[in-house]
Amino acid sequence: MTILTSRDFNHNVSKAKSMSRHEPVFITDRGTPSHVLLSYQQYELLLKKTQSNAERLGMCIEDLTQIDDDFEFERAVLTDRQVEL
């Protein structure tokens, strides 16, 4: 993980851009992370990994267990209904 201070980033933007091609660069402001510099390719990969809850619900149970979120999905139990004619 690469970390730059705001001052270092401002003094050498080209170096930060070069470093971001290999991994995200975290930029701090007074010791606190404030920004992350990513290459465009890394950004596109990040977008592709994002799924909506609706997309997740369409996944099989094995794939659902791979999701690292603060909530869990309960498996729905579907039963046949009696239809009156």
N, C-alpha and C positions, 0 to 999 in steps of 0.2 A: 504494500500500500504506500503510495507516494503522497506526502503532505507538504504543502507550500504555504508560507504565510502570505497574506495579501500583499505585503510589501515586495516579497520575492517574486510573486506572480506579476505584479505591475512592472517590475524592473526587467523581467525576462519572460515575456509572453510566449515567444517562439520556443523556448526551452520547455515550458509547460505544455504547449501543444504537441511537441515531439514526444514528451513523456506520456501523454494521454493516448498515444497510439498503441501503447503496450498494456496499460492498465489505467483505471480511473485515477485522477489527481484530485485530492481533497485540498481545498483552499480554506485557510483559517482566518478568522478576524478576531484579533485579541485572544488567541488560543482556542477559540470555539469554531468548529467546522461550520462554514457558512455556504460554501458552494462546492460542486463537483464538476470537474471538466472531463467529458467523455469524447472519444472519437465518434464520428457519425455512425460507423459500423457497430460500435458497442451500443449506441443509443437505439439503433434499429433492432438489435437482438433483444434489448430490454423491452421494447414495445411488443415484440412477438411473443414474449413469455407471459405477458399480461393477458388474463382471461377474465371475462365477466362471470358472475355467479351462474348465469343461465348456461354459459358454455361449460362450466364445471359440473353442473347437474347432469349434463349429457355424458359425462365420463363414466367409465366402469369403476367399480369399487377399488380395484387395485391402483388405478390412477389417482383416485380421490385420496388414498392414504399417503400419496407422495406430496400433497399440498401442505405447506408449512404455514398455516394461518392460526389466528387466535380462536377460531370456531371450528366446530365439527359438523359434518352433514350426517343426518340420520337417514338410513336407507328406508325408502318408502315401500310399504307392503301393499300390493295391488291385488284385489280380489274380484272375482266375477260377481256381477249384480244380477239378481233375478229380474227379468223383464216381464211385466204383466201385459197380456194381449187383450 
